[in-house]
Amino acid sequence: MGRYIIKGGNKLDGKVRINGAKNSCLPIMAASVLNGSLSKIIDVPHLKDVSVMIEILQYLGATVTRTEQMLHIDTTNVKNYEVPEYLMRRMRSSIFLMGPILGRFGKVRVSYPGGCDIGPRPVDLHLKGLRQLGANIVEEHGYIEAEASQLSGAEIHLDYPSVGATENLMMAAVLAKGTTVIQNSAKEPEIVDLQNFLNGMGARIRGAGTETIRIDGVTKLTSVEHTVIPDRIVAGTFLIAGAITGGRVVVQNVIKEHLDAVIAKLREAGCKIILGEDYIILEGINPIKSIDVIRTLPYPGFPTDLQAPMMALMTVSNGITVLTETVFENRFKHVDELRRMGANIKVNGNTAVIEGVKKLNGAFVEAKDLRAGAALILAGLTAEGTTIVEGAHSIERGYEQIEKKLKDIGADIVKVDKH
């Protein structure tokens, strides 16, 4: 357990390089089980969730070595098809292992996963799709067991464009017999990244990034080397950090198209944004303009993972913002903490009405989940006085050394570990 201590009021000014995307790394690491060979994955951030996935792969029998931002995963000797409960509970993304383990071994046993408590994220869509591929699934005593002597291609229509279900079914279908078509699939950039990784090892997938993904099953996969796409959520967080301090930040190693919805809203808020080949420059204004309406949606809409940071920005705007969360129902845990700092926010169901105030005041607050924690750090950057954000472990699940990167561009922030 640790905490961040922030003295607010400094304008951020400088360059920050964005690391590989957490939400790409985790399914890609899970997919390494499929080839029973070597996978070299480049630009992998040092995050708690990545560490847990490494532990899981090692438990299964993989050899994992790390050099700086690179992972070498050798799954030749993986023979275990069960992920123990104590590891599953530590990370939601562990459910990604169902598809690749089932695809390679014909059976898998996992417990229900853990992760941030941001509302129901049922695995029903994953299980329904795996059943359509021919898996026999039994759920009992908190465990899920799936078995299939040979998965077979199928036409699958997702009831909701779930990122996790889309990725799990893609991985399960790679070694299935015949062709699988996933309709109403999620379109997130991380799904395109997973497709590119799988195709790099010999899979035959096309359509990622659209509503329809087609997977032609293959019988053999080989070693692969892959560079992970930049983390669009981390990039968006640093852009908002520049905006909330009225500063100037250069965010490097980004794919600007992945941030279209965020850039549009920041421009609406009055920020000047310059787009380069692989960088974005943001120049903030003071006070920030209020944005009339923000609504989270699946990609390419405004990302739910940046809802909390954007709410923090709107707390110091010059007007009223109506923010609606449509993706997760329990994602306003930062509201009470922002109110402690003087924010004026009213919540009704999945909608928050934010009336901007001239300034926030430093306070003792707690990060209840990953993105809520990022929002509180951003609020602390602009608040008068000192803010203490408790719960560093939540934030470290998705941000690599956020305190160092903010300090390098002018923030007064330190992380203190508690023993």
HUQUICOR-V404230 format. One record per residue. N is the residue number from 1. RES is the residue in one letter. PSI is psi in degrees with one decimal (* if undefined). Layout:
n->{N:N}
res->{RES:RES}
psi->{PSI:PSI}
//
This chain:
n->{1:2:3:4:5:6:7:8:9:10:11:12:13:14:15:16:17:18:19:20:21:22:23:24:25:26:27:28:29:30:31:32:33:34:35:36:37:38:39:40:41:42:43:44:45:46:47:48:49:50:51:52:53:54:55:56:57:58:59:60:61:62:63:64:65:66:67:68:69:70:71:72:73:74:75:76:77:78:79:80:81:82:83:84:85:86:87:88:89:90:91:92:93:94:95:96:97:98:99:100:101:102:103:104:105:106:107:108:109:110:111:112:113:114:115:116:117:118:119:120:121:122:123:124:125:126:127:128:129:130:131:132:133:134:135:136:137:138:139:140:141:142:143:144:145:146:147:148:149:150:151:152:153:154:155:156:157:158:159:160:161:162:163:164:165:166:167:168:169:170:171:172:173:174:175:176:177:178:179:180:181:182:183:184:185:186:187:188:189:190:191:192:193:194:195:196:197:198:199:200:201:202:203:204:205:206:207:208:209:210:211:212:213:214:215:216:217:218:219:220:221:222:223:224:225:226:227:228:229:230:231:232:233:234:235:236:237:238:239:240:241:242:243:244:245:246:247:248:249:250:251:252:253:254:255:256:257:258:259:260:261:262:263:264:265:266:267:268:269:270:271:272:273:274:275:276:277:278:279:280:281:282:283:284:285:286:287:288:289:290:291:292:293:294:295:296:297:298:299:300:301:302:303:304:305:306:307:308:309:310:311:312:313:314:315:316:317:318:319:320:321:322:323:324:325:326:327:328:329:330:331:332:333:334:335:336:337:338:339:340:341:342:343:344:345:346:347:348:349:350:351:352:353:354:355:356:357:358:359:360:361:362:363:364:365:366:367:368:369:370:371:372:373:374:375:376:377:378:379:380:381:382:383:384:385:386:387:388:389:390:391:392:393:394:395:396:397:398:399:400:401:402:403:404:405:406:407:408:409:410:411:412:413:414:415:416:417:418:419}
res->{M:G:R:Y:I:I:K:G:G:N:K:L:D:G:K:V:R:I:N:G:A:K:N:S:C:L:P:I:M:A:A:S:V:L:N:G:S:L:S:K:I:I:D:V:P:H:L:K:D:V:S:V:M:I:E:I:L:Q:Y:L:G:A:T:V:T:R:T:E:Q:M:L:H:I:D:T:T:N:V:K:N:Y:E:V:P:E:Y:L:M:R:R:M:R:S:S:I:F:L:M:G:P:I:L:G:R:F:G:K:V:R:V:S:Y:P:G:G:C:D:I:G:P:R:P:V:D:L:H:L:K:G:L:R:Q:L:G:A:N:I:V:E:E:H:G:Y:I:E:A:E:A:S:Q:L:S:G:A:E:I:H:L:D:Y:P:S:V:G:A:T:E:N:L:M:M:A:A:V:L:A:K:G:T:T:V:I:Q:N:S:A:K:E:P:E:I:V:D:L:Q:N:F:L:N:G:M:G:A:R:I:R:G:A:G:T:E:T:I:R:I:D:G:V:T:K:L:T:S:V:E:H:T:V:I:P:D:R:I:V:A:G:T:F:L:I:A:G:A:I:T:G:G:R:V:V:V:Q:N:V:I:K:E:H:L:D:A:V:I:A:K:L:R:E:A:G:C:K:I:I:L:G:E:D:Y:I:I:L:E:G:I:N:P:I:K:S:I:D:V:I:R:T:L:P:Y:P:G:F:P:T:D:L:Q:A:P:M:M:A:L:M:T:V:S:N:G:I:T:V:L:T:E:T:V:F:E:N:R:F:K:H:V:D:E:L:R:R:M:G:A:N:I:K:V:N:G:N:T:A:V:I:E:G:V:K:K:L:N:G:A:F:V:E:A:K:D:L:R:A:G:A:A:L:I:L:A:G:L:T:A:E:G:T:T:I:V:E:G:A:H:S:I:E:R:G:Y:E:Q:I:E:K:K:L:K:D:I:G:A:D:I:V:K:V:D:K:H}
psi->{133.3:176.8:158.9:134.9:120.4:129.0:116.0:167.7:-12.8:134.0:131.9:141.9:113.5:-170.4:143.5:131.6:133.3:133.9:174.3:153.5:124.9:-44.1:-5.1:-43.5:-44.3:-50.6:-33.2:-42.8:-41.8:-40.2:-19.8:-19.6:-31.4:-38.7:-12.1:37.3:-153.5:134.2:126.4:115.6:122.6:143.9:52.9:120.5:155.7:96.3:156.4:-43.9:-37.1:-40.3:-40.4:-42.6:-36.6:-44.5:-43.5:-46.4:-39.4:-38.8:-38.3:-17.5:3.6:153.1:121.4:124.1:146.0:132.7:112.8:-112.8:18.1:139.9:134.6:117.3:119.2:111.8:19.2:-43.7:15.7:123.5:-17.9:135.6:12.4:131.5:121.4:154.2:-40.0:-27.8:-39.5:-40.0:-20.6:-12.6:126.5:-41.0:-7.1:-20.3:-22.5:-21.2:-16.1:-51.4:-54.1:-37.6:-44.5:-41.9:-38.6:-39.8:-10.8:2.3:154.1:145.7:120.7:159.1:170.5:138.1:165.4:-141.2:-168.9:139.2:85.6:27.3:169.9:131.1:71.7:147.8:9.4:-42.1:-36.4:-50.2:-40.6:-44.3:-41.9:-36.4:-39.4:-26.3:-1.7:8.1:139.7:119.5:132.3:129.8:117.4:148.4:36.9:5.6:154.2:123.8:132.0:143.2:142.8:122.5:-33.4:115.4:145.1:142.6:150.1:162.2:116.8:128.1:114.3:134.4:-25.7:142.0:69.1:129.2:-50.6:-44.6:-42.6:-47.5:-42.9:-42.6:-35.3:-46.7:-39.7:-33.9:-14.5:-42.3:9.4:158.9:125.5:-161.3:135.2:134.9:122.0:114.4:153.2:38.2:156.1:152.7:8.4:148.0:-30.0:-27.0:-38.7:-40.2:-42.5:-42.1:-45.5:-38.1:-48.6:-43.0:-31.4:-26.9:6.3:0.9:162.9:88.5:139.0:156.1:-5.9:137.9:-7.9:179.5:-20.9:121.5:133.2:127.9:116.3:117.7:144.4:167.8:-16.4:142.8:158.2:-178.7:158.0:148.2:134.2:137.6:126.4:143.5:155.8:153.2:106.3:-26.7:-41.9:-42.8:-46.2:-37.2:-43.6:-33.3:-43.2:-33.7:-41.6:-42.2:-42.3:-22.3:-0.7:28.3:-163.2:117.7:144.5:112.7:115.0:158.7:62.8:156.3:102.9:-31.1:-27.1:-12.7:16.9:-47.2:-37.4:-44.9:-42.2:-42.5:-37.7:-34.9:-38.9:-31.9:0.8:-1.1:145.7:128.6:129.2:127.5:124.5:-173.0:-51.0:29.2:160.2:131.0:129.4:130.9:120.2:168.9:162.4:119.8:160.7:147.1:143.6:148.9:124.3:-52.1:130.6:129.9:120.6:143.0:160.0:155.7:136.4:20.4:-176.8:127.8:134.7:-30.1:-12.1:9.3:-45.7:-48.0:-39.1:-34.5:-41.9:-41.9:-42.8:-18.5:-21.2:25.0:177.1:17.7:-147.7:136.3:135.4:116.0:124.3:128.2:114.5:-7.7:-50.5:139.2:-11.1:49.2:32.6:29.7:-16.5:-13.1:-50.7:-36.2:-40.2:-34.9:-35.6:-26.7:2.5:7.1:148.8:96.5:129.9:135.1:134.5:104.1:-121.7:17.9:135.2:134.8:118.6:120.5:117.7:145.7:161.9:-37.0:152.1:158.2:142.0:144.7:171.9:115.7:166.1:133.8:107.7:-22.3:177.1:-58.4:-30.1:-39.9:-41.5:-41.4:-38.5:-35.1:-44.5:-42.2:-39.9:-32.0:-30.5:-11.5:155.1:128.3:-157.7:133.3:133.6:118.9:109.6:148.1:43.8:-30.6:-35.5:-43.4:-35.9:-10.6:-24.6:-6.0:123.7:114.1:52.9:-33.6:-38.5:-44.3:-38.0:-39.9:-38.9:-22.2:21.3:0.0:149.8:89.4:137.2:151.7:132.6:123.5:139.3:140.0:*}
//
